[in-house]
Amino acid sequence: LFTVSALSLLPKLETLRFSNGTYSQCMELARLIEKGEIPCLHEIRLSRFEFTGSASILEKEVHDLREWEVIRELRRVCKLRNIFCHDFLTSTKEIEEHYGRDEETNSETSEDDR
């Protein structure tokens, strides 16, 4: 059994892969990040949320709205703490900028131009 609050016991955690989280776990994670409870965290990877409900159209719409709410909130608090948030909305450009691949490509090109 996992509780998000247990992450505060890992203050040196730098990268977190968070998947299969419930709505309340995701929002609790956002609060921990906002409060600075995981001070060394510099990257979070999010995937697959498990919100309650079956596959009815109404419940799917609620799931999608909650998923957007979670992503928006986690991105907001991560931005405040300068934490890279990698989720299904993260663009290739954001990933390249974060990992410096664009800079590597540019430096290789400039070396080839010589």
C-alpha positions in Angstrom: 0.0 0.0 0.0 1.4 3.4 -1.1 0.7 6.8 0.3 1.9 9.9 -1.4 2.8 11.5 1.9 5.5 8.9 2.3 7.4 10.7 -0.4 8.2 13.5 2.1 10.4 10.9 3.8 12.6 10.8 0.7 13.9 14.4 0.7 16.8 13.5 -1.6 14.5 12.0 -4.3 15.5 13.7 -7.6 13.3 11.9 -10.2 9.9 10.5 -9.7 8.0 8.2 -12.1 4.3 8.4 -10.9 1.8 6.1 -12.6 -1.6 4.6 -11.9 -2.3 7.4 -9.4 -5.8 8.1 -8.2 -7.2 11.7 -8.4 -6.7 12.2 -4.6 -3.1 10.8 -4.8 -2.3 13.2 -7.7 -3.7 16.2 -5.9 -1.8 15.2 -2.7 1.4 15.0 -4.7 0.8 18.5 -6.1 0.4 19.8 -2.5 3.6 18.1 -1.4 5.5 19.6 -4.3 3.9 23.0 -3.7 5.0 23.0 -0.1 8.5 22.0 -1.0 8.3 18.6 0.9 10.5 16.9 -1.7 13.2 19.6 -2.0 15.6 17.7 -4.4 13.0 16.7 -6.9 13.9 18.1 -10.3 11.9 15.8 -12.6 8.5 14.1 -12.5 7.1 11.7 -15.1 3.4 11.1 -15.0 1.3 8.5 -16.8 -1.9 6.6 -16.6 -4.4 7.9 -14.0 -6.9 5.5 -12.3 -9.9 7.5 -11.5 -12.9 5.6 -10.3 -15.8 4.8 -12.6 -16.7 2.5 -15.4 -16.6 3.2 -19.2 -19.8 5.1 -19.5 -19.6 8.3 -21.6 -20.5 10.6 -18.7 -17.9 8.9 -16.5 -15.3 9.1 -19.2 -15.9 12.8 -19.6 -15.5 13.3 -15.8 -12.3 11.2 -16.0 -10.9 13.3 -18.8 -11.8 16.6 -17.0 -10.1 15.3 -13.8 -7.1 14.2 -15.7 -6.7 17.7 -17.3 -7.2 19.2 -13.8 -4.5 17.0 -12.4 -2.0 17.8 -15.2 -2.7 21.5 -15.0 -2.2 21.6 -11.2 1.0 19.5 -11.3 2.4 21.5 -14.1 1.6 24.7 -12.2 3.3 23.6 -8.9 6.3 22.1 -10.8 6.9 25.3 -12.6 6.9 27.2 -9.3 9.6 24.8 -8.0 11.5 24.6 -11.3 10.7 20.9 -11.7 10.5 19.4 -15.2 7.0 17.8 -15.5 6.9 15.1 -18.3 3.4 14.0 -19.1 1.2 13.3 -22.2 1.1 17.0 -22.9 4.9 17.5 -23.0 6.1 18.5 -26.4 9.2 17.2 -28.1 10.6 20.7 -28.0 10.2 20.8 -24.2 11.9 17.4 -23.8 14.8 18.4 -26.1 15.3 21.7 -24.2 15.2 19.9 -20.8 17.7 17.2 -21.8 19.8 19.5 -23.9 19.5 17.4 -27.1 18.9 20.5 -29.2 22.1 22.0 -27.9 24.0 18.8 -28.7 22.6 18.8 -32.2 23.6 22.5 -32.7 27.1 21.9 -31.4 27.6 18.9 -33.7 26.4 20.9 -36.7 28.7 23.8 -35.9 31.6 21.4 -35.6 30.7 19.9 -39.0 30.6 23.3 -40.6 34.3 23.9 -39.8 
